[in-house]
Amino acid sequence: MMSGRSVSFPRQQHTLAETVETRGIGFLTGANVTVRFHPAPPHHGIQFQRLDVP
């Protein structure tokens, strides 16, 4: 039986050792696309940056 209490565990952080890049064809546009994932400092979170729009 569940008591209704939640138990939280600290989330283990992971980051990339180095920049990773992949290229392909955009699903909706058919355009050539490149995606790069860069390592982040601890407690930085996840951020997305589009370079194709001002």
Secondary structure, 3 states (H helix, E strand, C coil): CCCCCCCCCCCCCCCCCCCEEEEEECCCCCCEEEEEECCCCCCCCCCCCCCCCC
